[in-house]
Amino acid sequence: MKKNPFNSIHKIPYINTLINRIDRDIQLLGFIPAMQQLIKRTSVKVQIQALDNKTRDLLQNNGCIVIFNHPYEIETYVVVSALPHRNDLKIIATSNLLGISKAFDRYLLPVYVDHNARKEKASKLSGRFVKLFNLRSYIRPEEAHGKNIQTLKNASHFIQKEGLVLMCPEGFRGKGGRWFSGIGHLITEVGSKNNVYYISCYINHTSNLDWLRLIPYIGRILPVITVTFSNPQPLRDIIDTYRDPKNIVLGLEHEYNLWTSSLALK
């Protein structure tokens, strides 16, 4: 039996201190305030845009699916830090993150995508870093598929109980690629009878240099990261418009690309 895949990471002095601090903050403050503390501690400059009172209220109180782009490294903790405070949120994210922090694990809905990642070359430094210390046993595609179906069911039940779920439809390091089918199946699974909303988020000005932002004060000299929220859409409207999971994915991907293109023109 293989050992915990992140035991080696915890032996690195600075990384160990950072992870322990984040873990403690999550336990004491909650996930969103802990990410806000991390932003503040590392002097990362974040500008939140188009978060009006209606959107803020829905993000804080309603069942919501929030999708965001994830081309580089830190988008997840940036988008979490931009949310209004609530404890009932989960992130659909790669299972490789399990075990980094016990407190963080409580907010993670894992998907198993190693079989996809193995088809691509890990070109970014962080990708090589995670793979170097990831000692998890390889999961066959058939087993991974079953686990991912269960994760989507768990996510849908959580949303139906008025929780908030975040996910990146392109997957980690998605940059202009096609969306995975998961978002379509998740929306269909939640259904149109619930008072649930779909909200897009676009994060801009992140880069391959983002790991430097974890070093105190370096964030002051790097570009301001912008987090822009879309107008909320009731899930029932999306289902009425696109009907089935495949069309939902294609339609929402098209809408997202049009929306982000319009932001670039402003």
C-alpha positions in Angstrom: 0.0 0.0 0.0 1.4 3.4 -1.0 2.0 6.1 1.6 0.2 9.4 1.7 1.1 11.1 -1.6 1.9 14.5 0.0 4.1 13.3 2.9 7.1 14.5 0.8 5.6 17.9 0.2 5.1 18.4 4.0 8.8 17.9 4.4 9.6 21.1 2.4 10.1 23.8 5.1 8.4 26.8 3.4 5.6 24.7 1.8 5.0 22.9 5.1 4.7 26.2 7.0 2.3 27.6 4.4 0.1 24.5 4.3 -0.1 24.4 8.1 -1.1 28.0 8.2 -3.8 27.6 5.6 -5.1 24.4 7.4 -5.3 26.3 10.7 -7.0 29.3 9.1 -9.6 27.0 7.4 -10.4 25.3 10.7 -10.6 28.5 12.7 -12.2 30.9 10.2 -13.8 28.8 7.5 -12.7 28.3 3.8 -13.6 31.6 2.3 -12.1 33.8 5.1 -9.0 31.6 5.1 -8.5 32.3 1.3 -9.1 36.0 2.0 -6.4 35.8 4.7 -4.0 34.1 2.2 -4.7 36.9 -0.4 -3.9 39.5 2.3 -0.9 37.8 3.7 0.8 37.4 0.3 -0.1 40.9 -0.9 -2.0 39.7 -3.9 -4.0 42.5 -5.5 -7.5 41.4 -6.5 -10.2 43.5 -8.1 -13.8 42.2 -8.0 -16.1 43.3 -10.8 -19.8 43.1 -11.5 -20.7 41.6 -8.2 -24.0 43.5 -7.6 -26.3 43.1 -4.6 -28.5 40.5 -6.3 -25.6 38.3 -7.4 -24.0 38.7 -3.9 -27.2 37.7 -2.2 -27.6 34.6 -4.4 -24.0 33.6 -3.9 -24.4 33.8 -0.2 -27.8 32.2 0.3 -29.0 30.1 -2.6 -28.0 26.9 -4.2 -25.5 27.9 -6.9 -23.2 26.5 -9.5 -20.2 28.8 -10.1 -18.0 28.0 -13.1 -14.6 29.7 -13.6 -11.6 29.6 -15.9 -8.4 27.9 -14.6 -5.6 28.5 -17.1 -2.8 28.7 -14.5 -2.3 28.0 -10.8 -4.1 30.3 -8.3 -7.5 30.9 -9.9 -9.2 28.6 -7.4 -8.1 30.4 -4.2 -8.7 33.8 -5.9 -12.3 33.0 -6.9 -13.0 31.6 -3.4 -11.6 34.7 -1.8 -14.0 36.8 -4.0 -17.1 35.1 -2.7 -19.4 36.4 0.1 -18.9 34.3 3.3 -20.8 31.0 3.6 -19.7 27.6 5.0 -21.7 25.4 2.7 -19.6 25.3 -0.4 -17.6 22.7 -2.3 -15.1 22.6 -5.1 -15.1 20.0 -7.8 -11.4 19.5 -8.3 -8.7 17.0 -9.2 -8.3 14.2 -6.7 -4.5 15.0 -6.7 -5.3 17.7 -4.1 -6.6 15.2 -1.6 -4.3 15.0 1.4 -2.6 18.3 1.1 -4.7 19.7 4.0 -7.2 17.8 6.1 -9.3 21.0 6.5 -9.3 21.6 2.8 -10.4 18.0 2.1 -13.8 18.8 3.7 -14.5 21.2 0.9 -13.3 19.1 -2.0 -15.4 16.9 -4.3 -12.7 14.9 -6.1 -12.7 14.0 -9.8 -10.2 11.4 -11.1 -8.6 12.7 -14.3 -5.1 11.2 -14.2 -6.0 9.1 -17.2 -6.6 12.3 -19.2 -3.6 14.1 -17.8 -1.3 11.3 -18.8 -2.2 12.0 -22.5 -0.7 15.5 -22.2 2.7 16.7 -21.3 2.9 18.6 -18.0 4.6 21.7 -19.3 4.1 23.9 -16.3 6.4 23.9 -13.3 3.5 23.3 -10.8 2.3 20.3 -12.9 5.7 18.7 -12.7 5.9 19.5 -9.0 2.6 17.9 -8.2 3.4 14.8 -10.3 6.8 14.5 -8.6 5.2 14.0 -5.2 2.0 12.4 -6.2 2.4 8.7 -5.2 -1.2 7.7 -5.6 -1.9 4.4 -7.4 -3.1 4.8 -10.9 -6.8 4.4 -11.3 -8.1 2.7 -14.4 -10.4 4.8 -16.6 -13.4 2.6 -15.9 -13.0 3.0 -12.1 -12.3 6.7 -12.5 -15.5 7.1 -14.5 -17.6 5.5 -11.8 -16.0 7.7 -9.1 -16.7 10.8 -11.2 -20.3 9.9 -11.7 -20.7 9.5 -7.9 -19.0 12.9 -7.4 -21.5 14.6 -9.7 -24.3 12.9 -7.8 -22.9 14.1 -4.5 -22.5 17.6 -5.9 -26.1 17.7 -7.2 -27.5 16.6 -3.8 -25.4 19.3 -2.1 -26.7 22.0 -4.5 -30.3 20.8 -4.0 -29.8 21.5 -0.3 -28.9 25.1 -1.2 -25.2 24.6 -1.2 -22.7 26.3 -3.6 -20.5 24.3 -5.9 -17.5 25.7 -7.9 -16.0 23.9 -10.9 -13.9 24.6 -13.9 -15.6 23.1 -17.0 -12.3 23.0 -18.9 -10.4 21.3 -16.0 -7.2 22.3 -14.4 -5.0 24.4 -16.7 -7.8 24.7 -19.2 -7.0 27.5 -21.6 -9.3 27.8 -24.5 -10.0 24.1 -24.6 -13.4 22.4 -25.0 -15.5 21.9 -21.9 -15.9 18.6 -20.3 -19.4 17.0 -20.2 -19.6 17.2 -16.4 -21.3 20.6 -16.2 -24.1 19.4 -18.5 -24.7 16.3 -16.4 -24.5 18.2 -13.1 -27.1 20.7 -14.2 -29.4 18.0 -15.5 -28.9 16.0 -12.3 -29.8 19.1 -10.1 -33.0 19.6 -12.2 -35.2 22.6 -12.9 -37.5 22.3 -9.9 -35.0 23.8 -7.5 -34.3 27.4 -6.9 -30.8 27.1 -8.1 -28.7 29.6 -10.1 -25.8 29.3 -12.5 -23.1 32.0 -12.4 -20.0 32.4 -14.5 -16.8 33.9 -13.3 -13.8 35.1 -15.4 -10.4 35.5 -13.8 -7.8 37.6 -15.7 -4.2 38.6 -15.3 -2.9 35.3 -13.8 0.2 33.7 -15.3 3.0 31.2 -15.0 4.5 33.5 -12.4 1.7 33.0 -9.9 3.7 30.7 -7.6 5.8 33.8 -6.8 2.7 35.4 -5.4 2.9 33.0 -2.4 6.1 34.7 -1.4 5.1 37.7 0.8 5.2 41.1 -0.9 6.0 39.7 -4.4 2.3 40.1 -5.2 2.7 43.9 -4.9 4.7 44.1 -8.1 2.7 41.6 -10.2 -0.5 42.6 -12.1 -3.8 43.1 -10.4 -6.0 40.0 -10.8 -9.5 40.8 -11.9 -12.5 38.6 -11.0 -15.6 39.3 -13.0 -19.0 37.8 -12.3 -21.8 37.3 -14.8 -25.5 37.8 -14.4 -27.1 34.8 -12.6 -29.2 32.4 -14.7 -31.8 30.2 -13.1 -31.1 26.5 -13.9 -34.6 26.0 -15.1 -34.0 28.5 -17.9 -30.8 26.7 -19.0 -32.6 23.3 -19.0 -35.6 24.7 -20.9 -33.3 26.2 -23.5 -30.8 23.4 -24.1 -32.7 20.4 -22.9 -30.0 17.7 -22.6 -26.5 17.5 -21.1 -24.6 17.6 -24.4 -26.5 20.7 -25.7 -26.1 22.3 -22.2 -22.4 22.0 -22.4 -22.2 23.4 -26.0 -24.6 26.2 -25.3 -23.0 27.4 -22.0 -19.5 27.1 -23.5 -20.6 29.3 -26.4 -22.3 31.8 -24.0 -19.1 31.9 -21.9 -16.8 32.6 -24.8 -19.1 35.4 -26.1 -19.2 36.9 -22.6 -15.5 36.8 -22.0 -14.8 38.2 -25.5 -17.1 41.1 -24.7 -15.1 41.8 -21.5 -11.9 42.0 -23.4 -13.5 44.8 -25.6 -14.3 47.0 -22.6 
